[in-house]
Amino acid sequence: MAVRATVSRFPKNEDEQESSGLPWGVTVTPFASKDENGLSPVYGSNGDLLPRCEDCYAYFNTYCELDQWAWNCSLCGTLNGLTSQAIMRYSHPRSCAETMSSFIDLELSMEGSEEEMMQARPVYVAAVDLSSSEEFLELTKSALQAALEALAPGSLFGLATFSHKMGLYDVQGPIPVVKNVFISPDTEGTLPIELEDVMPLLQFLAPVETCKDRITVALDTLRPTTSWERTTGAGQGLEGVLMGGRGFGVAMEALVKYIGSEYGNTFALARVFAFMSGPPDYGAGQLDTKRYGEQYASKGEDADRALLPEQTPFYKDLAVVAVQAGVCVDIFAVTNEYTDLASLKFLSIESGGSLFLYSNTDDSTLPQDMYRMLSRPYAFGCILRLRTSSEFKPGHSYGHFFPDPQYENVQHIICCDSFASYAYDFDFTSATGFSRYASEQPVLQIAFQYTVVVPPEELSASRLVSASRGKHLLQRRLRIRTLQFGTARNMNELYDSVDPEAVLSILVHKVILASLEQGVREGRMLLHDWLVILTAQYNDASKIVQFKNGGLIVSQIDVAFSQCPQLQPLPRLVFALLRNPLLRFHEEGVHPDYRIYLQCLCSALEPGSLHRVIYPVLMSYSTPDKQAYPRHSLSRAALITSSSPIFFLDAFTALIVFYSSTADPTLPFPPPQDCKLFLSLESAFMQKKLFLQRISSILFLRQKVLLSGLLRSTINKLKQERSITPKLIFIRGGQDDASAFENYLIEEQDVDGSGFTSVTGFVSFLEDVTQSVMEYMK
């Protein structure tokens, strides 16, 4: 569990917090295996026995005062008695996780018999769009082949298709069999027959370890529905115009109900992978894509505001049903046409899934993303609770969760991996703040309760008998992190404790929320005004500006925060965020679906990854084995003034190796692959049966070029650490199209214009901020 605060020393009171101009809050990555300093939790058992405060319900922790019979809560100060069992437990404090560390992870007991806990198996269902192209289906087949290799033994897998009809595959027999049911074109319609009556669920869900080959055969039978089939099945307009054929909404609604019938019995969580090649345009849940176009210019409407809200509550309501049924939905959209992800996104993010968008099939990383997603551990049925000491409280919370309808500051997360991050900002409960209790420091406690599926191979050394082999065990755990913060004695100390990446995270959440509610223009104004206010407050606190006889005396406004290194990155981060597609205007060519995808991606990233999305890291190398400079500004001037021939840019979703036009021609381009490493990797993949014809051509060989030396190891390390697969791009200046690289050199781009390079850009932006600060302080 990694926790990063915007300031490591908290403001003393409300006045100081407001006058600082800084957001006050934390980011939390609850399922991260280590904390922000790389330390692991202390693991233990008997989490049910952990004492809790009788007043605020906080958990006992190392900051609590403990004596023989009682303990004082570190959050609210309440004196709590110890049970006789706890007294015995704490007579040997070194044997208890909660007395050894403030970061603990304890096993909890689960309701039901051991046999019931063993029954739950991981369930995965693929729903494939047949109203698509051959290229889309080939890519989807490759992704599902990769998924089959990543799934743990004992997993159950089902294959379904949708178009103007819905198909269910039975792959447990000698020959795969598909049964179809037609979807009603009525916008309020449902399937004419229950899926359970079409095919019993346990016949549909096949064990991966025994049916993998037959699943592969079934995948090879997938074909796009022909225009004749769709015209006949979906119906025609008066002039023979096709009226649609992608009944995604009905299919998802039926699948959720179908799978949910075995929730708590066959499975504890089911994941549905929905592969889409375009918008739902048939039956219930169909979307009107005509709202995207040039009509906004003619009608004078704000396209940046009109295209962000959902046009129907259908998918948001379906997400609620999915949550109740224990079904998590991941949406993979492979399309460059308007699909209205603003409406579809709720089905994924609110059910605990992810939203992926690929503009085409040619360079899509879908198979790699699929394998990566299923290879990493995840928790489900999660409850996240944040508690604070009595002087302050959580304000807003941000992230892909849904709040508990009964309890404050309790969030439910259906599915959570080690990358998923959430954010909170804080408010004081009174104007006095922490100043009245100078001897007591602010305390924050985060409790994360979750369930994991433990595969049979990890149970061999456990208490389970041999008869339990081959079955999965559900394990409920409680992870707790308690942190104590100091308070800043003055404004300069507060500024010196700033974490700029955590500040950026809170800002991104706030501007996304403002954009969704009031439009992109409002989000941009909010961000610009925040930087103006912060700069004004900093200049005031640093005595750079003075007031005399009611007038403003200015030596020079310090917009670069020259006296505070911790604040210096913020102007560039704000400028970059204003240039990011998150906040660029519709008329600049930002596709509304891409904006929604970025919103979903950025609102789930931890601060370090988010920093790279907003302001990529640019470094230089004198040779592939030797780094020249670890960080450059994103400007053409940085390239011109640097004598380095090789530049490497990390933009999180893309990794770009750029050879300058003046690079020594004897430098190999692209850097040669390490043949020994390539052969060893090939052998390893062969042993895991990943070198099937389709996987070798798409999943592996597409990015088989391995770099030599330090640059190679840097890229490989970054790719392994990512939650998604970054695209690896090689560009040779003067010979290749360098626009993919040059588009990231934003500091010469006009913050409010078309993005074309100019001599102004970041410099002009700072001048504008300076002028706004002077007007603000008058």
C-alpha positions in Angstrom: 0.0 0.0 0.0 1.7 3.1 -1.2 0.5 6.5 0.2 1.8 9.8 -1.0 0.7 13.1 0.6 0.7 16.4 -1.3 2.7 17.8 1.7 4.7 15.7 4.1 4.2 18.3 6.8 0.5 19.3 7.2 -0.7 22.9 7.5 -1.4 24.0 11.1 -4.9 25.3 10.5 -7.5 26.2 8.0 -6.1 29.8 7.4 -2.6 28.5 6.7 -4.0 25.8 4.3 -6.0 28.3 2.3 -3.3 30.9 2.2 -0.8 28.4 1.0 -2.7 27.8 -2.3 -1.8 24.1 -2.2 -4.2 21.1 -2.4 -4.1 19.1 0.8 -4.6 15.4 0.4 -3.1 11.9 -0.3 -3.0 9.3 -3.1 -3.4 5.7 -2.2 -2.4 2.6 -4.1 -3.9 0.0 -1.7 -3.0 -3.3 -3.4 0.6 -2.3 -4.1 2.8 -5.0 -2.6 5.1 -2.4 -1.1 4.8 1.1 0.3 6.2 4.3 -1.4 9.6 3.6 0.1 9.8 0.0 -1.1 9.0 -1.6 2.2 6.7 -4.6 2.5 4.0 -5.1 5.1 4.4 -7.4 8.1 2.1 -10.3 7.4 0.1 -12.1 10.1 -3.1 -14.0 11.0 -6.0 -13.6 13.3 -7.0 -10.2 11.9 -10.4 -10.7 13.5 -8.7 -10.3 16.9 -7.2 -6.9 16.2 -8.5 -4.4 18.8 -10.6 -1.5 17.6 -11.4 1.8 19.2 -14.8 1.9 20.9 -15.3 5.5 19.7 -13.9 6.0 16.2 -13.5 2.3 15.3 -9.9 2.8 14.2 -7.6 -0.3 14.5 -4.9 -0.6 17.1 -1.5 0.4 15.7 2.1 1.1 16.8 1.3 4.8 17.5 -1.2 3.9 20.2 -0.1 4.0 23.8 -0.3 0.5 25.3 -0.2 -0.6 28.9 -1.0 -3.9 30.5 -4.8 -3.5 30.6 -5.7 -0.8 28.1 -4.6 1.3 25.1 -5.1 4.9 23.9 -6.4 5.4 20.3 -3.8 7.3 18.3 -6.6 8.9 16.2 -9.1 10.1 18.8 -7.4 9.6 22.1 -10.1 7.3 23.6 -8.9 4.9 26.3 -9.9 1.4 25.4 -9.8 -1.7 27.6 -8.1 -5.0 26.4 -9.8 -8.3 26.4 -8.1 -11.2 28.3 -7.2 -12.7 24.9 -5.6 -9.5 23.8 -3.7 -9.2 27.0 -2.2 -12.6 26.5 -1.5 -11.8 22.8 0.4 -8.6 23.6 2.4 -10.1 26.4 4.6 -11.3 23.6 4.6 -8.2 21.4 7.3 -9.4 18.9 4.9 -12.2 17.8 2.2 -9.8 16.7 2.3 -7.9 13.4 0.4 -4.9 14.7 3.0 -4.2 17.4 5.9 -4.6 15.0 4.9 -2.3 12.2 2.5 0.4 11.2 2.0 -1.4 7.9 0.4 -4.8 8.3 -1.5 -7.4 6.3 -3.6 -9.9 8.3 -5.6 -12.9 7.3 -9.3 -12.9 8.3 -11.6 -15.8 8.9 -14.3 -16.3 6.3 -17.9 -17.4 6.8 -18.9 -20.8 5.5 -17.2 -24.2 5.6 -13.8 -24.9 4.2 -15.4 -26.9 1.4 -17.5 -23.9 0.4 -14.4 -21.7 0.4 -12.7 -24.2 -1.9 -15.5 -24.3 -4.5 -14.9 -20.8 -5.9 -13.0 -20.9 -9.2 -11.8 -18.0 -11.3 -14.3 -17.4 -14.1 -13.5 -15.6 -17.4 -15.9 -14.9 -20.3 -15.0 -13.4 -23.6 -17.8 -11.5 -25.5 -16.7 -11.0 -29.1 -18.2 -8.5 -31.5 -19.0 -10.2 -34.9 -20.3 -7.0 -36.5 -16.7 -6.4 -37.3 -13.9 -7.0 -39.8 -11.6 -10.0 -40.3 -8.7 -7.9 -39.0 -10.5 -7.2 -35.8 -11.3 -10.8 -35.2 -7.8 -11.9 -35.9 -6.5 -9.4 -33.3 -9.2 -10.6 -30.8 -8.3 -14.2 -31.4 -4.6 -13.4 -30.7 -5.6 -11.6 -27.5 -7.7 -14.5 -26.3 -4.8 -17.0 -27.1 -2.6 -14.8 -24.9 -5.3 -14.8 -22.2 -5.5 -18.6 -22.3 -1.7 -18.8 -21.6 -2.0 -16.4 -18.7 -4.9 -18.0 -16.9 -4.1 -20.1 -13.9 -5.0 -23.8 -13.9 -8.5 -24.5 -12.6 -9.9 -21.4 -14.2 -13.2 -21.6 -16.1 -13.6 -20.0 -19.5 -16.6 -19.2 -21.7 -16.8 -17.9 -25.2 -19.8 -15.7 -26.4 -20.4 -13.6 -29.5 -22.8 -10.8 -30.3 -24.1 -9.0 -33.3 -27.8 -9.0 -34.3 -27.8 -12.4 -32.5 -26.0 -13.8 -29.5 -24.0 -17.0 -29.6 -22.8 -19.3 -26.7 -20.1 -21.9 -27.3 -19.9 -25.4 -25.8 -16.3 -26.5 -26.0 -16.5 -29.4 -23.6 -17.5 -31.9 -26.2 -15.3 -33.4 -29.0 -16.4 -30.6 -31.4 -17.2 -27.0 -30.4 -20.9 -26.3 -30.8 -22.4 -22.8 -30.9 -26.1 -22.0 -30.1 -27.5 -18.7 -31.2 -30.5 -16.6 -30.0 -31.7 -13.6 -32.0 -31.6 -10.2 -30.3 -34.7 -8.0 -30.4 -34.3 -4.7 -32.3 -36.6 -3.0 -29.8 -34.8 -0.4 -27.7 -36.6 -1.7 -24.6 -36.4 -5.4 -25.6 -34.6 -8.3 -24.1 -33.6 -11.8 -25.3 -36.7 -13.9 -26.1 -35.3 -16.8 -24.1 -33.1 -17.1 -21.0 -29.5 -18.0 -21.7 -29.7 -20.8 -19.1 -32.3 -22.4 -21.3 -30.1 -21.9 -24.4 -27.2 -23.6 -22.7 -26.7 -24.5 -19.0 -24.0 -22.3 -17.4 -21.8 -25.2 -16.3 -21.8 -26.5 -19.9 -20.8 -23.0 -21.1 -17.9 -22.6 -18.7 -15.1 -24.9 -19.6 -12.0 -25.8 -17.5 -9.1 -24.1 -19.2 -6.5 -26.9 -18.4 -8.5 -29.6 -20.2 -10.3 -27.6 -22.9 -7.6 -25.1 -24.1 -7.2 -26.8 -27.5 -10.9 -27.0 -28.1 -11.3 -23.3 -27.1 -8.6 -22.5 -29.7 -10.6 -24.5 -32.3 -13.7 -22.5 -31.4 -11.8 -19.2 -31.8 -10.8 -20.2 -35.3 -14.4 -20.6 -36.3 -15.2 -17.0 -35.5 -16.2 -15.1 -38.7 -17.7 -11.6 -39.2 -21.4 -11.5 -39.8 -22.0 -10.7 -43.5 -24.0 -7.7 -44.6 -26.7 -10.0 -45.9 -27.0 -11.7 -42.4 -27.2 -8.3 -40.7 -29.7 -6.9 -43.2 -31.9 -10.0 -42.8 -31.5 -10.3 -39.0 -31.4 -6.7 -38.1 -34.0 -5.4 -40.5 -33.7 -2.8 -43.3 -34.9 0.8 -43.6 -37.3 1.9 -46.2 -34.6 2.4 -48.7 -32.6 -0.7 -47.9 -30.3 1.1 -45.5 -28.8 -1.2 -42.8 -30.4 -0.3 -39.5 -27.7 -1.7 -37.2 -26.4 -5.1 -36.0 -24.3 -4.7 -32.8 -26.6 -5.7 -30.0 -23.9 -5.0 -27.3 -26.3 -3.8 -24.6 -28.7 -6.7 -24.7 -25.8 -9.2 -24.8 -24.1 -7.7 -21.8 -27.3 -7.5 -19.8 -28.1 -11.2 -20.6 -24.5 -12.3 -19.8 -24.4 -10.6 -16.4 -27.7 -12.2 -15.4 -26.6 -15.6 -16.8 -23.2 -15.6 -15.0 -24.6 -14.0 -11.8 -26.9 -17.0 -11.2 -23.8 -18.8 -9.8 -22.3 -15.9 -7.9 -21.1 -17.2 -4.5 -21.4 -20.8 -5.6 -19.3 -21.6 -8.7 -17.3 -18.4 -8.5 -16.6 -15.4 -6.2 -15.8 -13.1 -9.1 -16.3 -13.4 -12.8 -14.5 -11.2 -15.4 -16.1 -10.5 -18.8 -13.9 -9.3 -21.6 -16.0 -7.3 -24.1 -14.3 -6.8 -27.5 -16.0 -4.1 -29.5 -15.3 -2.8 -33.0 -17.8 0.1 -33.0 -20.7 1.6 -31.1 -23.8 -0.4 -30.0 -26.4 0.3 -32.6 -29.0 -2.4 -32.2 -31.5 -3.3 -29.5 -31.5 -2.1 -25.9 -28.5 0.1 -25.0 -28.0 1.3 -28.6 -26.3 4.7 -28.8 -26.9 7.6 -31.1 -23.5 8.4 -32.6 -25.0 11.3 -34.8 -24.4 13.6 -31.9 -20.7 13.7 -32.8 -20.0 15.9 -35.9 -19.9 19.4 -37.2 -23.4 20.2 -36.0 -21.9 21.8 -32.8 -20.2 24.5 -34.9 -23.4 25.3 -36.7 -25.6 25.3 -33.6 -23.1 27.2 -31.5 -22.9 24.4 -28.9 -19.8 23.7 -26.9 -18.7 20.3 -28.2 -16.2 19.9 -25.4 -19.0 20.0 -22.9 -21.7 18.2 -24.9 -19.7 15.1 -25.7 -18.5 14.3 -22.2 -21.7 13.3 -20.4 -23.4 10.0 -21.1 -26.4 10.0 -23.4 -28.2 7.2 -21.6 -28.1 5.7 -18.1 -28.4 2.2 -19.5 -24.7 1.2 -18.9 -24.5 2.9 -15.6 -27.5 1.0 -14.4 -26.1 -2.2 -15.9 -22.9 -1.7 -13.9 -24.9 -1.7 -10.7 -26.5 -5.0 -11.7 -23.0 -6.4 -12.6 -21.6 -5.4 -9.2 -24.5 -7.2 -7.4 -23.9 -10.3 -9.6 -20.2 -10.3 -8.9 -19.3 -9.6 -12.5 -16.4 -7.3 -13.5 -16.4 -6.1 -17.1 -13.3 -5.0 -19.1 -14.0 -3.2 -22.4 -11.6 -3.4 -25.3 -12.6 -1.0 -28.1 -10.7 -1.4 -31.3 -12.1 1.4 -33.5 -11.4 4.9 -34.9 -15.1 5.7 -35.3 -17.1 7.5 -32.6 -18.3 4.9 -30.1 -19.5 7.1 -27.3 -17.2 5.8 -24.5 -18.7 8.5 -22.3 -21.8 6.3 -22.0 -20.0 2.9 -22.1 -17.3 3.6 -19.6 -19.5 3.2 -16.6 -20.0 -0.5 -17.3 -16.2 -1.1 -17.0 -14.9 1.4 -14.4 -17.9 1.0 -11.9 -17.8 -2.8 -12.1 -14.1 -2.8 -11.3 -12.9 -3.3 -14.8 -10.7 -1.4 -17.2 -11.4 0.5 -20.4 -8.9 0.1 -23.3 -9.0 2.0 -26.7 -7.0 1.1 -29.8 -7.4 3.2 -32.9 -6.5 0.4 -35.3 -5.6 -3.2 -35.6 -2.2 -2.7 -37.2 -0.1 -1.6 -34.2 -2.5 -2.5 -31.4 -1.0 -3.9 -28.2 -4.2 -5.7 -27.3 -2.6 -9.2 -27.0 0.2 -7.9 -24.8 -2.2 -5.9 -22.6 -4.4 -9.0 -22.2 -1.5 -11.2 -21.1 -0.1 -8.5 -18.8 -3.5 -7.8 -17.2 -4.2 -11.5 -16.4 -0.6 -12.3 -15.3 -0.6 -9.9 -12.4 -2.4 -10.6 -9.1 -5.7 -8.8 -8.3 -8.0 -8.5 -5.3 -11.8 -8.4 -5.4 -14.7 -7.7 -3.1 -12.6 -4.8 -1.7 -13.6 -2.3 1.0 -11.4 0.8 1.4 -11.8 2.9 4.5 -9.9 6.1 5.4 -9.9 7.4 9.0 -8.2 10.5 10.4 -7.4 12.0 13.8 -10.2 14.3 15.0 -8.8 17.7 13.8 -9.3 17.0 10.1 -11.5 14.8 7.9 -11.6 13.5 4.3 -13.3 15.8 1.9 -13.7 14.6 -1.7 -12.6 11.1 -2.8 -11.5 10.3 -6.4 -11.1 7.0 -8.3 -12.9 4.1 -9.8 -15.0 2.9 -6.9 -18.5 3.4 -5.7 -19.3 4.9 -2.2 -21.0 2.9 0.5 -24.7 4.0 0.7 -24.6 3.9 4.5 -21.2 4.8 5.8 -19.1 7.9 5.1 -15.6 7.5 3.7 -16.1 3.9 2.8 -15.5 2.9 -0.8 -16.3 -0.4 -2.5 -13.9 -1.7 -5.2 -15.0 -4.7 -7.1 -11.7 -5.6 -8.6 -8.3 -4.0 -7.8 -4.8 -4.7 -9.1 -1.5 -3.5 -7.8 -1.6 -0.4 -10.0 -5.0 1.0 -9.2 -4.8 4.3 -7.3 -7.3 6.5 -5.5 -7.1 10.0 -4.0 -8.6 12.0 -1.2 -8.4 15.6 -0.2 -8.8 16.9 3.4 -10.7 19.5 5.3 -10.2 20.8 8.8 -13.1 20.0 11.2 -12.6 23.4 13.0 -10.7 26.7 12.4 -8.3 25.9 15.3 -6.7 22.9 13.4 -3.7 21.3 15.0 -2.4 24.4 16.8 -4.3 23.7 20.0 -2.7 20.3 20.4 1.0 21.0 19.7 2.1 17.8 21.3 -0.2 15.6 19.2 0.6 15.0 15.5 -1.9 14.3 12.7 -2.6 10.6 12.1 -4.1 8.9 9.1 -5.2 5.3 9.0 -6.1 3.4 5.8 -7.8 0.0 6.0 -8.1 -2.2 2.9 -10.2 -5.4 3.2 -10.0 -7.7 0.2 -10.3 -11.2 -1.1 -7.8 -13.1 -3.2 -8.0 -16.5 -4.9 -5.1 -18.7 -3.8 -4.3 -21.3 -6.5 -3.7 -25.0 -5.5 0.0 -24.8 -6.1 0.3 -22.2 -3.3 -1.5 -24.4 -0.8 0.9 -27.4 -0.7 2.5 -26.2 2.5 -0.7 -25.1 4.1 -3.0 -26.8 6.6 -5.2 -28.2 3.8 -5.4 -31.9 3.3 -4.3 -33.6 0.1 -8.0 -34.1 -0.9 -8.2 -30.4 -1.5 -5.6 -30.4 -4.2 -6.8 -29.0 -7.5 -9.2 -26.6 -5.9 -8.8 -22.9 -5.3 -9.1 -21.3 -1.8 -10.6 -17.9 -1.1 -8.6 -15.9 1.4 -10.0 -12.7 3.0 -7.3 -10.3 4.2 -7.1 -7.0 6.0 -4.3 -4.5 5.1 -3.8 -1.5 7.3 -1.4 1.4 7.0 -1.2 4.0 9.8 0.8 7.2 9.2 1.8 10.0 11.4 2.6 13.4 10.0 4.3 16.5 11.3 2.9 20.0 11.0 4.6 22.9 9.3 5.8 25.7 11.6 5.6 28.3 8.8 4.7 28.7 5.2 8.2 28.1 3.9 8.3 24.8 5.7 5.0 23.8 4.2 6.2 24.7 0.7 9.5 22.7 1.3 7.5 19.6 2.1 5.5 19.5 -1.2 5.4 16.4 -3.3 4.8 17.8 -6.8 3.7 14.4 -8.3 1.0 14.0 -5.6 -0.1 17.6 -6.2 -0.4 16.8 -9.9 -2.6 13.7 -9.1 -5.1 15.8 -7.0 -5.2 18.5 -9.7 -5.9 16.0 -12.5 -8.8 14.5 -10.6 -10.2 17.9 -9.9 -10.0 19.1 -13.5 -11.4 15.9 -14.9 -14.4 16.3 -12.5 -14.8 19.9 -13.5 -14.6 19.0 -17.2 -17.3 16.3 -16.9 -19.6 18.6 -15.0 -19.0 22.0 -16.6 -16.9 21.3 -19.8 -13.3 21.4 -20.8 -13.1 25.2 -20.9 -14.1 25.4 -17.2 -11.5 22.7 -16.4 -8.8 24.8 -18.1 -9.9 28.0 -16.2 -9.8 26.1 -12.9 -6.3 24.9 -13.5 -4.9 28.3 -14.7 -6.5 30.1 -11.8 -5.1 27.7 -9.3 -1.5 28.3 -10.6 -2.1 32.1 -10.4 -3.3 31.9 -6.8 -0.4 29.5 -5.8 2.1 31.9 -7.4 0.6 34.9 -5.7 0.5 33.2 -2.2 4.1 32.0 -2.6 5.3 35.5 -3.6 3.5 37.0 -0.7 4.9 34.4 1.8 8.4 34.9 0.4 8.2 38.7 0.8 8.8 39.2 -2.9 5.9 41.5 -3.1 5.0 44.2 -0.5 2.1 46.5 0.1 2.6 50.2 1.0 -0.1 52.7 1.4 -2.6 50.3 -0.1 -0.4 49.9 -3.3 1.5 46.9 -4.6 5.2 47.2 -4.7 6.8 44.5 -6.9 10.5 43.9 -7.5 9.7 41.1 -9.9 7.1 38.3 -9.7 8.8 35.0 -9.2 6.8 32.6 -11.4 9.6 30.0 -11.4 9.5 29.5 -7.6 13.3 30.0 -7.5 13.5 29.9 -3.7 11.6 26.6 -3.4 12.9 23.6 -5.4 9.8 21.5 -4.5 7.5 24.0 -6.2 9.6 24.5 -9.3 8.2 21.6 -11.4 4.6 22.8 -11.0 4.4 25.6 -13.7 5.7 23.1 -16.3 3.3 20.4 -15.1 0.3 22.8 -15.3 1.4 24.0 -18.8 1.8 20.4 -19.9 -1.6 19.5 -18.5 -3.2 22.4 -20.5 -1.5 21.0 -23.6 -2.6 17.4 -22.9 -5.6 16.0 -24.8 -7.4 15.8 -21.5 -7.9 19.6 -21.7 -7.3 20.5 -25.3 -10.2 21.8 -27.2 -12.4 19.8 -29.6 -11.5 22.0 -32.5 -7.8 21.0 -32.1 -8.8 17.5 -33.3 -9.1 15.7 -29.9 -11.4 12.8 -30.4 -14.1 12.6 -27.6 -13.6 8.9 -27.2 -9.8 9.4 -26.8 -10.5 12.1 -24.2 -12.7 9.7 -22.2 -10.1 6.9 -22.5 -7.5 9.3 -21.1 -9.7 10.4 -18.3 -10.3 6.8 -17.2 -6.5 6.0 -17.5 -5.3 9.1 -15.7 -7.8 8.8 -12.8 -6.5 5.3 -12.0 -2.7 5.9 -12.2 -0.3 6.3 -9.3 1.5 9.7 -9.2 4.8 8.6 -10.8 3.0 7.1 -13.8 0.7 10.0 -14.2 3.6 12.4 -14.3 4.9 10.6 -17.4 1.5 10.8 -19.1 1.3 14.6 -18.5 5.0 15.6 -18.8 7.1 12.7 -20.3 10.6 12.1 -19.2 13.2 12.9 -21.9 16.8 11.7 -21.4 19.8 11.5 -23.6 22.5 9.0 -24.4 26.0 9.5 -25.9 26.0 5.7 -26.8 23.4 3.0 -26.2 25.7 2.0 -23.2 26.2 5.4 -21.7 23.6 7.9 -20.5 24.5 11.6 -21.1 21.8 13.4 -19.2 19.0 12.0 -17.1 16.4 14.7 -17.8 15.8 17.4 -20.4 12.9 19.9 -20.8 10.5 19.0 -23.6 11.7 21.6 -26.0 13.5 21.8 -29.3 16.1 24.0 -27.7 17.1 21.2 -25.3 17.8 19.0 -28.3 19.7 21.7 -30.1 21.9 22.6 -27.1 22.6 19.0 -26.3 25.5 17.3 -28.1 24.0 13.9 -27.4 23.1 11.8 -30.5 20.4 9.6 -28.9 17.3 10.7 -27.0 14.9 8.4 -25.2 11.4 9.7 -24.3 9.1 7.9 -21.8 5.5 9.0 -22.2 4.1 6.0 -20.3 2.0 4.8 -23.2 4.8 5.2 -25.7 8.6 4.7 -25.5 10.5 6.6 -28.3 14.2 6.2 -29.2 15.2 9.1 -31.4 18.5 9.4 -33.2 19.3 13.0 -34.1 20.1 13.9 -37.7 23.6 14.8 -36.6 24.3 11.4 -34.9 27.4 9.6 -35.9 26.4 7.3 -38.9 28.5 4.6 -37.4 26.1 4.2 -34.5 23.9 1.2 -35.4 20.3 2.0 -36.0 18.2 0.5 -34.6 20.6 -0.7 -31.9 21.4 -4.4 -32.6 19.5 -7.1 -30.8 21.2 -9.3 -28.2 21.1 -12.6 -30.0 21.8 -14.7 -26.9 19.0 -13.0 -24.9 16.6 -13.3 -27.9 17.3 -17.1 -28.1 16.8 -17.6 -24.4 13.6 -15.7 -24.4 12.4 -17.7 -27.5 13.2 -20.9 -25.7 11.3 -19.8 -22.6 8.3 -18.9 -24.6 8.4 -22.1 -26.5 8.2 -24.0 -23.3 5.1 -22.1 -22.3 3.5 -22.8 -25.7 3.4 -19.1 -26.5 5.0 -19.5 -29.9 1.8 -20.5 -31.6 1.7 -19.0 -35.1 -0.6 -16.2 -34.2 1.1 -15.3 -30.9 4.6 -15.3 -32.5 3.5 -13.0 -35.2 1.6 -10.5 -33.1 2.3 -10.9 -29.4 6.1 -11.4 -29.6 7.7 -10.8 -33.0 6.2 -7.4 -33.4 8.5 -6.1 -30.6 11.4 -8.6 -30.8 14.0 -5.9 -31.4 16.1 -5.7 -28.2 18.4 -2.9 -27.5 21.9 -3.4 -26.3 23.5 -2.0 -23.2 22.1 0.4 -20.7 19.4 1.8 -23.0 18.1 -1.8 -23.6 17.9 -2.6 -19.9 16.2 0.7 -19.2 13.5 0.1 -21.8 12.9 -3.5 -20.7 12.6 -2.5 -17.1 10.1 0.2 -17.9 8.0 -2.1 -20.0 7.9 -4.7 -17.2 6.8 -2.1 -14.7 3.9 -0.8 -16.8 0.2 -1.5 -16.2 -0.3 -1.4 -20.0 2.1 -2.2 -22.9 3.8 0.9 -24.2 4.5 1.2 -27.9 8.2 1.1 -28.7 9.1 3.5 -31.6 12.4 4.0 -33.3 13.0 7.2 -35.3 16.0 8.4 -37.2 16.1 12.1 -37.5 16.4 13.4 -41.1 15.2 10.2 -42.6 12.0 9.0 -40.8 8.9 11.0 -40.0 9.7 12.5 -36.6 6.3 13.9 -35.8 5.5 11.2 -33.2 8.6 12.4 -31.2 8.3 16.1 -32.0 4.7 16.3 -30.8 5.9 15.7 -27.3 8.2 18.8 -27.5 5.4 21.0 -26.1 7.3 23.9 -24.6 7.4 25.8 -27.9 3.7 25.1 -28.5 1.0 27.7 -27.8 -1.0 26.7 -24.7 -4.3 28.0 -26.1 -3.7 27.5 -29.9 -3.5 24.8 -32.4 -0.4 23.2 -30.9 1.8 24.3 -33.9 5.3 25.2 -32.8 6.1 28.9 -32.2 8.7 31.0 -30.5 6.4 31.5 -27.6 4.8 28.6 -25.7 6.0 28.0 -22.2 7.8 31.3 -22.0 4.6 33.2 -23.1 2.6 31.1 -20.6 4.8 32.2 -17.7 4.4 35.9 -18.9 0.6 35.4 -18.9 0.7 33.9 -15.4 2.9 36.9 -14.2 0.4 39.4 -15.5 -2.5 37.5 -13.9 -0.7 37.3 -10.6 -0.2 41.1 -10.6 -3.9 41.6 -11.4 -4.9 39.1 -8.6 -2.8 40.9 -6.0 -4.0 44.4 -6.8 
